[in-house]
Amino acid sequence: MKEITPEGIRHFRKVVYQYYRKHGRNNLPWRNTDNPYHILVSEIMLQQTQVERVTAKYAQFIAAFPDFSSLSRATLREVLAVWQAQRDDPKNHSRASEYFPERNGGEAG
């Protein structure tokens, strides 16, 4: 087995990053944000849903519920009206919105 060297690590990183820049899905909206809430929304939506379906619903969901506070005030019926995919996904959003405000004053992280 070859020894892992700093040069080998640098080369591996370079190859992976080059591949990602060429083939990665850099145009996905959640890849262009550092907002933890927006990233969490995308992660929950992507759990068992095709990327194309999430891309279509993500902007609508963020527009309707732009932060944990607005999501925590929404009813499950309101959340389902915006996100009509698998019922588990909106329930996970609802649970997350209950978790963060009470621990972080309505803010993520």
N, C-alpha and C positions, 0 to 999 in steps of 0.2 A: 504494500500500500504506500502510495506517495505521501510525503510529508506536506502538510498545509503550510504554505509560506505567505508572508505579507504580499509578495509579488503575485502569487497565485490568487489570493483574495482580491487584489486590485484588478487583475485580469478578469476574473469571474464577474465582479461587479460591473466592469465595463461592458462585457458581453450581454449581461442581463439588461442593463440600462439601454444599450443600443437596440436590443430587441423590443423593449417596452416602448421606446420613442417611435420605433417604426410600426409596431403592431398593436400597441396598447390602445385602450379605449379612452383616449385623453379628452374626448368631447363630451363625456358624461358630466352632467351638472354637479354631482356630488364630488367629483374629482377636482373641481375648481373652487372649493370653499374650504375654509378652516373652521367653520362654525360647527361645534360639536353636535348640536341639535340636528342640523341638516344632515350630517354624516350618520348619526344614529337613525334618523328617519330612513335614509337610503338603505342602511344595513338591515333594518327590520323588513323593509319592503322587498329586499333582494333575497331573503331567507329561502323562500320556496316559490319565487315568481321570476319569470323571464325578464331579462334586462330591458327588452323592448317595451314590455308592459309597464315596468317601473318608470322608465324614462317618460312615458306619456303621463303617468299619474303624479310623479314626483313634484313637478312645478305646481300643479293644482293643489296638492296637499300642503306644500310650503306656503302657497298664497293664502289658503284657508286657515292654516295653523302655523304661523311664522315662528313660534317659539313654544317652550314648554308651558308657559303660563296660559297661552291661548288654547293649547291642546288640553290642558288640565281642566279648563272651564267648559270644554265641549262635552256633549253627551256622546255616548257610543253611537247612537243613531246618527248624529251629525258627522262623526268620523266615518261611519260606514257609507254615508251619502257621498262623501268625497272619494273614499277608497273602497271600491266595490270588487275586491278580489277575494282571497281566502279570508274567512272571518277571524282566523287567529292573528293575522297581521295587525288589524286595527286594535284588537284587544291588547297586543303587545305595546302598541303606541300608548294606549290608555294607561297601562301599568307603568310605563316609563315616565309618563307625565305626572303620575302620582308620586313617583319616587323622588324626582329631582327637586321640585319646588319646596318640599318639606325639609330637604337636606341642604339646599343651596340657595335659598331665597328666590327660587324661580329661575336660577341660572344653572347652566351646565358646568360641571367641573368645578 
